[in-house]
Amino acid sequence: MARGRGFEVEASVTAIESKITLAVVISCIVAASSGLIFGYDLGISAGLVTSLVASQVSSSLGRKNTIMLGGVIFLLGGAINGGAQNIAMLIIGRILLGFGIGFTNQATPLYLSEIAPPKWRGALSTSFQFFIQIGVLVAGCINYITANHPSGWRISLGLAVVPATMITIGACIICDTPNSLVERGKIDQAREALNKVRGSTNVEPELEELVRRSQHAKSMKQEPFVTIFERQYRPHLVIAIAIPLFQQLTGINMIAFYAPNLFQSMGFGHKAALFANIILGFVNIFAIIIFSSIVDRVGRRVLFIVGGIQMLVSQIAVAFVMAKATGIHGTGSISQGNAMLLLVLMSFYSAGFGWSWGPLLWIVPSEIFPLKIRTTGQSLAIAVQFLTIFLLSQTFLTMLCHLKFGAFLFHGTWIVVMTLFIMLFLPETKGLHLDSIYDIWCKHWYWRYYVNREVLQNQH
């Protein structure tokens, strides 16, 4: 059953044999490890441009090769930054890091959603967010260790080549997704990939379905970037734009960027602030592990809503403690006890994000689009994410200085908005085969007025 604002929806699921196999697990782990480079080097604006270009690259080269390309470019950027002799080299290196992230962030969620069995798609797709957080945590630990080293910045930037090398080598040993292979006309390779990831030789029904939908998609000559703006794809487009936008408006990446500065303003010393950031990283990882064990049982909607409420309570509590300790104008000092209380509240907030909006960003947009515009939809979602990260990263410290504790209420207000949005407009997709998701739009209380059931059924 899928649900939309309390309405139950019968979803027709194609009878396709699928189970967890060793090939699926290895492929998902290797592909998801590309999240390491995003977590290690979060917030590169060059990724905004690349994420849009990556749609065509992913369609032409396939998901696997796009991930590999992203790894190679990131490796080159890390090497240039590590050996930088001037500002120009640093800028070039950072741009290349952004290009690499743009490619991997676009291709990896698609890879995971297409290769995972429907029953386990949520859990396996979560691995991308898990590796992102591992990257964030590793970067935080390296910054903590090298904080007083004269070449600490060079070590931090240069070590980016390690995850990039792992991703590049790993991408060489996994197979591409059957969807991508069929899309590029490689039917025999698609059959072989299906045999491997499904653990069965009875893959002809699924292969025939993929071929049929691919042929129908190709018969529509319209450019995907034009098609996606048609009325019948309005639900997909709105969801794909809203989720990354709202995710950033929770304030999570502003904390990731400026956590040391934020904790210093809360009363922690420099080293203590870096250590507090590491604590948040561990909390987030623990929450992601919990998420992966329940997402395919309780569904996406419930976790979005519960996580949103948890983050809202945390933001309000943080604002209250800071207001009480520093006053309306933020001129007072924060005691050690209040600083520790704030760390606990921020950890509670981080956990709420870790089992809701964090991993669900990569799951929902990658599973709702039909094959014809799937890469385009994912590209737009990632572009919105990068654009929002860029804009908020330029304004957060200024907002914190002017609004003081009000900055947390600002994000808390947005959490209320996004939670209501999920309750009203996001139908449930857990357990559905990618080719059956059209049903949720056709029977949703609001989106049914936009979609054309026959068109969507042919294209998924």
Stockholm file with secondary structure:
# STOCKHOLM 1.0

chainA/1-460         MARGRGFEVEASVTAIESKITLAVVISCIVAASSGLIFGYDLGISAGLVTSLVASQVSSSLGRKNTIMLGGVIFLLGGAINGGAQNIAMLIIGRILLGFGIGFTNQATPLYLSEIAPPKWRGALSTSFQFFIQIGVLVAGCINYITANHPSGWRISLGLAVVPATMITIGACIICDTPNSLVERGKIDQAREALNKVRGSTNVEPELEELVRRSQHAKSMKQEPFVTIFERQYRPHLVIAIAIPLFQQLTGINMIAFYAPNLFQSMGFGHKAALFANIILGFVNIFAIIIFSSIVDRVGRRVLFIVGGIQMLVSQIAVAFVMAKATGIHGTGSISQGNAMLLLVLMSFYSAGFGWSWGPLLWIVPSEIFPLKIRTTGQSLAIAVQFLTIFLLSQTFLTMLCHLKFGAFLFHGTWIVVMTLFIMLFLPETKGLHLDSIYDIWCKHWYWRYYVNREVLQNQH
#=GR chainA/1-460 SS CEEETTEEECCCCCCCCCCCCHHHHHHHHHHHTTHHHHHHTCCCTHHHHHHHHHHHHHHHHCHHHHHHHHHHHHHHHHHHHHTCCSHHHHHHHHHHHHHHHHHHHHHHHHHHHHHSCGGGHHHHHHHHHHHHHHHHHHHHHHHHHTTTCTTHHHHHHHTTHHHHHHHHHHHHHSCCCHHHHHHTTCHHHHHHHHHHHHTCSCCHHHHHHHHHHHHHHHHCCSCHHHHTTSGGGHHHHHHHHHHHHHHHHTTHHHHHHHHHHHHHHTTCCHHHHHHHHHHHHHHHHHHHHHHHHHHHHHCHHHHHHHHHHHHHHHHHHHHHHHHHHHTTTTCSCCCHHHHHHHHHHHHHHHHHHHTTHHHHHHHHHHHHSCGGGHHHHHHHHHHHHHHHHHHHHHHHHHHHHHHTTHHHHHHHHHHHHHHHHHHHHCCCCTTCCGGGTHHHHHTSTTGGGTCCHHHHHHHC
#=GC SS_cons         CEEETTEEECCCCCCCCCCCCHHHHHHHHHHHTTHHHHHHTCCCTHHHHHHHHHHHHHHHHCHHHHHHHHHHHHHHHHHHHHTCCSHHHHHHHHHHHHHHHHHHHHHHHHHHHHHSCGGGHHHHHHHHHHHHHHHHHHHHHHHHHTTTCTTHHHHHHHTTHHHHHHHHHHHHHSCCCHHHHHHTTCHHHHHHHHHHHHTCSCCHHHHHHHHHHHHHHHHCCSCHHHHTTSGGGHHHHHHHHHHHHHHHHTTHHHHHHHHHHHHHHTTCCHHHHHHHHHHHHHHHHHHHHHHHHHHHHHCHHHHHHHHHHHHHHHHHHHHHHHHHHHTTTTCSCCCHHHHHHHHHHHHHHHHHHHTTHHHHHHHHHHHHSCGGGHHHHHHHHHHHHHHHHHHHHHHHHHHHHHHTTHHHHHHHHHHHHHHHHHHHHCCCCTTCCGGGTHHHHHTSTTGGGTCCHHHHHHHC
//
